[in-house]
Amino acid sequence: MQSVAEIEASPEVQNLRNRVSGFLNELIYPNEKILEKGGEEASRTFKAIQAEAKKRGLWALGLPKEIGGGGLEFMPYVFVNEIVGRSEYAIAGLGTHSAQDATMLHLYGNPEQKKRWLAPLVNGDIYPSFSMTEPEVSGADPTGLRTRAVQDGDEWVINGHKWFTSGANVAAFSTVMCVTEPDAPAHERFSMIVVPTDTKGYQIVRIVPVMGETSGGHCEIKYTDVRVPLTNLLGPRGQAFTIAQKRLGPGRIYHCMRWLGQAQRAFELMVDRAINRQAFGGPLSDKQTIQNWIADSAAEIQAARLLTLNAAAKIDAGDEARVEISLIKFFGAKVLHDVIDRAIQVHGAMGVSEDTPLARMYRHARFARIYDGPDEVHRMVVSRRIVSEFKKGRKWDFGRGIRRNGR
């Protein structure tokens, strides 16, 4: 089995990373301002970018070939995500935006669902949305979700209130996590049901502004007597948590690698600004505080990268890597935030303007400490697991995780 370093150094991975990097340089960065504005011009630009990604063989690289993806294996795709993450628009431009929803359909969808949704989803003809979070209960504890689906003949009748259903305003369907087995144990009460967004009773109340932005399409939705066929159930009844873990586990690795791409771009902008900006008789890069920020950022990015690659290697080997994933989730989010924050400070007033991507990156970085589980929950997971193993006479081995041979 190849090591992580060998996989990264392989000609295949290096060539692919270079191709993706070139794609961003040529088609994504120059069009970011257009794509940010939205509207018809942005839509035309996106379609042209996506068509070029397909033409160059860079489309949906991480999805299986049998469903229309590029068939790239997990670890090579991890390294590709580091490049993709440098711009938020590269995700949709390269067809990776649907990966988690397409994976759920591929693994758990019935033939009818796959026929209707999967191919158009992977091809970029339609967009998905995942409807889990609710305003009345804590998203950190999804066992408290209240949205409910009741069987009525050959239909599900869904009632509930969701928000932060990202992309629902442009999606063809929402996959709804809802209670179908109210008397079952907490983690077996919930099912996933696919709801077309044009279904009667499915109401988008608003796009929730997030730090002044609505471009993310984080929608508040009311489900009022929404009826869909029983066959819209995704996977077995009561197995929503199992399905969600299949969605979230590898997805968190990809998130963290994309965060590294963002942090690296912010780092480069910071260093360039420090070299070229003159103040108090010389460049900012000669000032001790700026030098400390550059050094700290370099160390933190490298540490987060090694943590993330370690977690990825464990998942690739079949390990759940629960502790490792939680570590990179809260540590990676903090590194992303801190590096961008320093880059903004080095840019001064320009840093909080829209003349650079830093202000937008900063807003999104703050959100990263909440979605896919808030930092506090991931810290709790790490602490509880380590303490539990110590109580059993096992130690935490910083090279391999839990050491099974006692103290």
Backbone torsions as a table, in degrees:
resi	resn	phi	psi	omega
1	MET	NA	134.2	179.8
2	GLN	-71.3	145.2	173.8
3	SER	-77.1	167.5	177.9
4	VAL	-59.3	-42.7	-179.3
5	ALA	-63.5	-39.1	179.3
6	GLU	-67.0	-39.0	178.3
7	ILE	-64.0	-46.0	-179.5
8	GLU	-62.4	-38.0	-176.5
9	ALA	-81.0	-8.1	-176.1
10	SER	-63.3	145.6	178.9
11	PRO	-56.4	-36.5	180.0
12	GLU	-60.6	-49.4	-177.5
13	VAL	-69.1	-43.2	179.5
14	GLN	-62.7	-41.3	178.5
15	ASN	-64.0	-42.3	-178.7
16	LEU	-67.7	-42.0	177.3
17	ARG	-61.8	-39.9	177.9
18	ASN	-65.1	-39.7	179.1
19	ARG	-66.1	-42.8	178.6
20	VAL	-66.9	-40.6	177.6
21	SER	-61.4	-43.0	177.7
22	GLY	-63.4	-36.9	178.1
23	PHE	-62.6	-44.1	178.3
24	LEU	-64.1	-43.6	-179.6
25	ASN	-60.9	-39.2	-173.6
26	GLU	-84.4	-39.7	-168.4
27	LEU	-119.9	-25.9	-175.8
28	ILE	-93.0	-58.5	-177.0
29	TYR	-55.3	-45.6	-177.8
30	PRO	-65.8	-18.5	-176.2
31	ASN	-107.9	6.0	-175.7
32	GLU	-58.7	-41.3	-178.5
33	LYS	-65.1	-37.9	177.7
34	ILE	-66.3	-46.1	-178.2
35	LEU	-65.6	-32.9	-180.0
36	GLU	-66.5	-33.6	-177.2
37	LYS	-72.3	-27.1	-176.8
38	GLY	74.2	-170.3	179.9
39	GLY	89.2	-171.2	-174.3
40	GLU	-64.6	-41.0	-179.5
41	GLU	-63.7	-40.9	177.9
42	ALA	-63.9	-40.7	-180.0
43	SER	-63.2	-44.5	178.5
44	ARG	-63.3	-41.5	-178.8
45	THR	-64.9	-43.3	178.8
46	PHE	-60.8	-44.9	-178.9
47	LYS	-62.4	-38.9	178.1
48	ALA	-66.9	-40.5	178.3
49	ILE	-63.6	-45.0	-179.3
50	GLN	-64.3	-39.6	177.9
51	ALA	-62.5	-38.6	179.5
52	GLU	-70.2	-35.7	176.7
53	ALA	-61.7	-42.1	177.9
54	LYS	-65.4	-41.4	-179.6
55	LYS	-62.5	-35.6	-177.4
56	ARG	-89.2	1.9	179.7
57	GLY	71.9	31.0	-178.9
58	LEU	-113.0	11.0	-172.9
59	TRP	-86.0	133.1	173.2
60	ALA	45.7	51.0	-171.1
61	LEU	-60.0	-34.8	-173.8
62	GLY	-85.0	-2.2	-179.3
63	LEU	-94.8	152.5	-177.8
64	PRO	-62.2	148.3	179.7
65	LYS	-62.8	-33.5	-176.3
66	GLU	-66.4	-14.9	176.2
67	ILE	-112.2	11.4	175.1
68	GLY	102.8	6.5	179.4
69	GLY	-90.9	-174.2	-177.6
70	GLY	-84.4	-12.3	175.7
71	GLY	72.6	19.7	-178.9
72	LEU	-73.1	137.1	179.6
73	GLU	-69.3	164.4	-170.8
74	PHE	-56.4	-54.9	-174.2
75	MET	-65.1	-45.3	174.4
76	PRO	-57.6	-36.7	-179.9
77	TYR	-68.6	-30.8	174.6
78	VAL	-56.9	-46.1	-178.2
79	PHE	-70.1	-31.0	176.4
80	VAL	-66.2	-38.2	-178.6
81	ASN	-62.5	-27.1	177.1
82	GLU	-62.0	-36.0	177.6
83	ILE	-77.7	-44.1	-179.2
84	VAL	-56.8	-37.3	-175.6
85	GLY	-66.7	-11.4	-177.8
86	ARG	-65.7	-21.9	174.7
87	SER	-139.1	133.0	-179.9
88	GLU	-61.8	-22.9	-176.3
89	TYR	-83.6	-13.3	179.7
90	ALA	-69.5	-26.7	-177.0
91	ILE	-61.0	-53.1	178.8
92	ALA	-74.3	-33.5	-179.5
93	GLY	-62.4	-29.5	-179.4
94	LEU	-105.3	7.6	174.2
95	GLY	75.4	21.8	179.4
96	THR	-95.8	-3.2	-175.9
97	HIS	-67.1	-24.4	-176.0
98	SER	-99.3	6.3	-169.4
99	ALA	-58.5	-45.0	-176.7
100	GLN	-68.7	-42.7	179.3
101	ASP	-70.2	-39.1	177.5
102	ALA	-65.0	-35.8	177.1
103	THR	-63.3	-43.5	178.2
104	MET	-60.5	-45.1	179.3
105	LEU	-64.8	-41.4	-178.8
106	HIS	-63.2	-42.4	-176.0
107	LEU	-81.5	-33.8	-169.7
108	TYR	-123.3	-9.7	-177.1
109	GLY	-72.4	148.4	173.9
110	ASN	-84.0	167.9	-176.6
111	PRO	-54.8	-38.4	-179.8
112	GLU	-64.4	-44.4	179.1
113	GLN	-63.3	-44.0	-179.2
114	LYS	-62.9	-42.0	-179.3
115	LYS	-62.9	-40.0	-175.9
116	ARG	-79.0	-39.2	-168.1
117	TRP	-113.2	-33.4	-165.0
118	LEU	-68.5	-52.4	-177.8
119	ALA	-61.2	-47.6	177.4
120	PRO	-61.5	-32.9	-180.0
121	LEU	-66.1	-50.6	-178.5
122	VAL	-65.3	-33.4	-178.3
123	ASN	-77.3	-10.4	-179.9
124	GLY	85.4	10.9	179.9
125	ASP	-77.6	-28.2	176.8
126	ILE	-131.8	164.2	178.8
127	TYR	-118.5	148.2	178.5
128	PRO	-100.0	172.0	167.7
129	SER	-150.9	150.8	-176.3
130	PHE	-118.1	116.7	-169.7
131	SER	-108.1	94.1	-178.7
132	MET	-123.1	-54.7	-170.7
133	THR	-65.2	141.5	-180.0
134	GLU	-126.6	143.7	-177.0
135	PRO	-70.7	-23.3	-174.1
136	GLU	-85.5	-16.2	-176.5
137	VAL	-131.2	163.1	-177.5
138	SER	-72.9	126.6	175.5
139	GLY	-68.8	-18.4	178.5
140	ALA	-72.2	-18.4	178.7
141	ASP	-128.4	81.4	-174.8
142	PRO	-66.4	-8.0	176.0
143	THR	-67.1	-11.9	179.3
144	GLY	-93.1	1.7	-178.5
145	LEU	-57.2	143.0	-172.3
146	ARG	-109.8	-20.6	-178.5
147	THR	-56.2	133.7	-170.8
148	ARG	-129.5	143.4	174.0
149	ALA	-120.9	127.8	-179.0
150	VAL	-118.1	134.7	179.1
151	GLN	-74.4	130.2	175.6
152	ASP	-133.7	97.4	-175.1
153	GLY	66.2	-123.0	-179.6
154	ASP	-101.4	24.4	-179.3
155	GLU	-132.1	155.1	165.9
156	TRP	-95.1	138.4	173.0
157	VAL	-114.0	116.4	-172.1
158	ILE	-109.4	131.0	173.5
159	ASN	-133.3	135.0	179.8
160	GLY	169.1	-178.0	-174.4
161	HIS	-137.6	118.9	-179.1
162	LYS	-122.4	159.9	166.5
163	TRP	-150.9	173.1	-171.6
164	PHE	55.1	36.4	169.6
165	THR	-84.6	87.4	-168.6
166	SER	-65.9	131.0	176.9
167	GLY	81.1	5.9	-178.3
168	ALA	-62.0	-28.0	-178.2
169	ASN	-67.6	-17.6	177.4
170	VAL	-121.5	3.1	-173.1
171	ALA	-83.8	152.9	174.1
172	ALA	-84.3	-24.8	179.4
173	PHE	-154.2	159.8	170.8
174	SER	-119.6	134.4	172.0
175	THR	-92.1	113.3	-170.6
176	VAL	-99.6	128.2	172.9
177	MET	-93.1	118.2	-173.0
178	CYS	-147.4	161.8	179.2
179	VAL	-77.0	123.7	172.9
180	THR	-123.1	-17.6	-178.2
181	GLU	-125.8	71.9	-171.4
182	PRO	-62.1	-21.7	-177.4
183	ASP	-96.3	0.0	-178.5
184	ALA	-82.3	167.3	172.5
185	PRO	-54.9	156.5	-169.5
186	ALA	-50.5	-43.9	-175.3
187	HIS	-87.2	6.7	177.6
188	GLU	-121.5	14.4	-179.2
189	ARG	-85.7	-18.0	-165.6
190	PHE	-109.3	146.4	176.2
191	SER	-129.6	164.4	173.8
192	MET	-105.2	131.5	179.0
193	ILE	-131.1	132.3	179.9
194	VAL	-87.1	124.1	-178.2
195	VAL	-122.2	113.8	174.0
196	PRO	-59.6	140.2	-174.5
197	THR	-73.0	-9.4	176.4
198	ASP	-96.2	11.7	179.4
199	THR	-71.8	139.1	178.4
200	LYS	-59.0	134.4	179.5
201	GLY	93.9	-9.6	176.4
202	TYR	-89.3	109.7	-174.1
203	GLN	-122.1	120.2	171.4
204	ILE	-82.2	109.2	-177.2
205	VAL	-71.5	-43.8	-178.3
206	ARG	-170.6	164.5	165.4
207	ILE	-92.9	119.5	-175.1
208	VAL	-72.6	121.2	175.6
209	PRO	-65.0	132.1	179.8
210	VAL	-119.1	107.3	-175.2
211	MET	49.6	43.4	176.2
212	GLY	87.2	-6.0	-178.4
213	GLU	-104.5	147.1	170.5
214	THR	-122.9	4.0	-174.4
215	SER	-67.1	-21.2	179.8
216	GLY	-76.1	-10.7	178.6
217	GLY	62.7	40.3	-179.5
218	HIS	-82.8	96.6	-166.0
219	CYS	-94.4	143.7	167.4
220	GLU	-93.3	131.6	-172.9
221	ILE	-132.8	139.3	170.6
222	LYS	-111.9	132.4	175.5
223	TYR	-106.8	110.8	-177.8
224	THR	-120.4	103.8	-177.9
225	ASP	49.7	44.7	178.3
226	VAL	-74.0	123.2	-177.9
227	ARG	-111.2	126.6	174.3
228	VAL	-137.3	156.5	-179.6
229	PRO	-62.3	152.3	176.2
230	LEU	-57.1	-28.6	-178.8
231	THR	-69.6	-6.3	176.5
232	ASN	-80.8	-2.7	174.2
233	LEU	-62.1	130.0	179.0
234	LEU	-99.3	111.3	-177.5
235	GLY	76.4	-171.6	-178.5
236	PRO	-71.8	155.2	173.6
237	ARG	-61.6	142.0	175.5
238	GLY	75.2	9.8	-175.6
239	GLN	-113.5	25.8	-177.4
240	ALA	-61.8	-36.7	-178.6
241	PHE	-67.8	-38.1	176.8
242	THR	-63.0	-45.1	179.7
243	ILE	-64.6	-41.5	-179.6
244	ALA	-62.7	-37.8	179.0
245	GLN	-65.7	-36.9	175.9
246	LYS	-62.8	-32.2	178.7
247	ARG	-75.2	-42.1	-168.1
248	LEU	-87.3	-33.8	-173.5
249	GLY	-55.7	-69.9	176.6
250	PRO	-60.9	-32.5	-179.3
251	GLY	-59.6	-35.9	179.1
252	ARG	-68.5	-33.6	174.2
253	ILE	-62.0	-46.9	-179.6
254	TYR	-63.5	-40.6	176.2
255	HIS	-56.4	-49.6	-175.2
256	CYS	-66.4	-35.2	176.2
257	MET	-68.2	-37.5	177.1
258	ARG	-67.8	-36.2	174.9
259	TRP	-60.3	-38.2	177.8
260	LEU	-62.3	-39.7	176.5
261	GLY	-60.9	-43.1	177.1
262	GLN	-62.6	-45.7	-178.8
263	ALA	-63.0	-40.0	179.7
264	GLN	-65.5	-39.0	177.9
265	ARG	-65.6	-43.5	177.7
266	ALA	-62.1	-39.7	178.8
267	PHE	-60.8	-45.2	179.8
268	GLU	-63.2	-42.0	177.6
269	LEU	-62.9	-39.4	179.4
270	MET	-63.6	-47.3	-177.5
271	VAL	-66.3	-42.9	178.3
272	ASP	-60.1	-43.4	178.9
273	ARG	-64.6	-41.5	-179.4
274	ALA	-63.3	-36.0	179.9
275	ILE	-72.1	-39.4	-169.5
276	ASN	-96.8	-13.0	-178.3
277	ARG	-93.4	124.2	-179.5
278	GLN	-95.4	136.1	174.9
279	ALA	-158.6	137.1	177.9
280	PHE	54.2	46.7	171.2
281	GLY	84.4	10.3	179.2
282	GLY	-176.3	175.1	-179.6
283	PRO	-68.3	152.3	178.4
284	LEU	-58.9	-29.3	-177.7
285	SER	-65.7	-12.6	176.2
286	ASP	-87.2	-8.0	-176.9
287	LYS	-86.7	138.2	-172.8
288	GLN	-62.1	-40.9	-179.4
289	THR	-61.2	-43.4	179.8
290	ILE	-65.1	-40.1	177.5
291	GLN	-60.9	-40.0	177.7
292	ASN	-63.2	-41.8	179.7
293	TRP	-63.0	-41.3	179.6
294	ILE	-64.5	-45.4	-178.9
295	ALA	-65.8	-45.2	180.0
296	ASP	-61.6	-41.7	-178.8
297	SER	-65.0	-42.6	178.7
298	ALA	-61.1	-43.9	-179.7
299	ALA	-65.0	-43.9	-176.7
300	GLU	-68.0	-40.7	177.8
301	ILE	-62.8	-44.1	179.8
302	GLN	-64.2	-41.4	179.2
303	ALA	-63.4	-45.3	179.3
304	ALA	-63.4	-37.0	-179.8
305	ARG	-65.5	-45.5	-179.4
306	LEU	-66.2	-39.1	175.9
307	LEU	-60.5	-43.8	-177.3
308	THR	-67.5	-42.5	179.5
309	LEU	-67.2	-33.7	175.8
310	ASN	-63.9	-44.8	178.2
311	ALA	-63.6	-40.8	179.5
312	ALA	-62.8	-42.1	179.8
313	ALA	-63.1	-37.2	178.5
314	LYS	-66.5	-43.6	177.8
315	ILE	-62.6	-41.4	180.0
316	ASP	-62.5	-28.0	179.7
317	ALA	-87.8	1.6	177.6
318	GLY	98.3	2.0	178.8
319	ASP	-83.1	143.9	176.1
320	GLU	-68.4	-28.2	175.9
321	ALA	52.5	42.6	-176.6
322	ARG	-61.1	-46.3	-179.4
323	VAL	-65.5	-45.1	-177.0
324	GLU	-63.6	-39.0	179.1
325	ILE	-66.5	-42.5	178.5
326	SER	-64.7	-38.2	177.2
327	LEU	-58.5	-48.4	-175.8
328	ILE	-73.0	-27.2	-179.8
329	LYS	-65.2	-49.9	-177.4
330	PHE	-81.6	-33.7	-179.4
331	PHE	-73.8	-43.0	179.9
332	GLY	-63.1	-39.0	179.1
333	ALA	-64.8	-38.8	179.0
334	LYS	-67.7	-42.2	178.2
335	VAL	-61.4	-45.9	179.0
336	LEU	-56.3	-50.0	-179.1
337	HIS	-60.7	-47.4	-174.0
338	ASP	-68.5	-39.3	-179.7
339	VAL	-66.0	-44.3	179.0
340	ILE	-64.9	-39.3	179.0
341	ASP	-60.0	-43.9	178.3
342	ARG	-65.7	-39.4	179.7
343	ALA	-62.3	-40.1	177.1
344	ILE	-62.3	-43.7	-177.6
345	GLN	-63.5	-39.2	178.6
346	VAL	-66.1	-31.9	178.9
347	HIS	-79.9	-12.7	-179.0
348	GLY	66.0	-141.4	-177.2
349	ALA	-59.0	-33.8	178.9
350	MET	-60.6	-30.8	-176.9
351	GLY	-64.8	-29.8	179.5
352	VAL	-96.1	0.4	175.5
353	SER	-85.4	178.2	176.4
354	GLU	-96.8	14.1	179.2
355	ASP	-76.6	-17.7	172.8
356	THR	-125.0	166.0	177.7
357	PRO	-77.1	-0.5	-170.5
358	LEU	-65.5	-41.1	-177.9
359	ALA	-62.8	-43.8	178.7
360	ARG	-66.4	-42.0	177.6
361	MET	-60.2	-39.0	-178.6
362	TYR	-64.5	-43.2	179.4
363	ARG	-60.8	-43.8	-179.0
364	HIS	-69.9	-33.3	179.5
365	ALA	-65.5	-36.0	178.3
366	ARG	-65.7	-36.8	178.9
367	PHE	-67.0	-27.9	-177.6
368	ALA	-63.1	-22.2	179.8
369	ARG	-80.5	0.8	-178.9
370	ILE	-118.3	-49.5	-173.8
371	TYR	-71.6	159.1	-173.5
372	ASP	58.8	29.5	179.7
373	GLY	100.5	121.0	-179.5
374	PRO	-65.5	157.3	-178.7
375	ASP	-50.8	-41.8	-174.6
376	GLU	-62.3	-37.5	178.9
377	VAL	-67.3	-42.5	-179.7
378	HIS	-67.3	-36.0	174.2
379	ARG	-63.0	-41.1	178.2
380	MET	-61.2	-42.9	179.1
381	VAL	-59.5	-46.9	-179.5
382	VAL	-61.0	-50.8	-176.8
383	SER	-62.1	-47.0	-177.7
384	ARG	-61.4	-41.8	-178.2
385	ARG	-67.2	-42.8	-179.0
386	ILE	-66.9	-45.6	179.2
387	VAL	-61.6	-41.6	179.3
388	SER	-60.2	-42.6	-179.7
389	GLU	-69.0	-37.9	177.7
390	PHE	-62.2	-38.6	179.3
391	LYS	-64.4	-24.4	179.0
392	LYS	-89.5	4.7	-179.6
393	GLY	85.2	18.0	179.5
394	ARG	-111.8	149.4	179.6
395	LYS	-107.8	163.4	173.7
396	TRP	-90.3	116.4	178.0
397	ASP	-93.9	117.4	-174.3
398	PHE	-71.6	-4.3	173.1
399	GLY	-98.0	-32.4	-172.6
400	ARG	-126.2	-5.6	-177.2
401	GLY	98.7	-135.4	-178.5
402	ILE	-72.2	129.3	177.6
403	ARG	-96.0	122.3	-170.0
404	ARG	-86.2	-5.1	-171.4
405	ASN	-101.0	31.0	178.1
406	GLY	73.9	-162.9	-176.6
407	ARG	-83.8	NA	NA
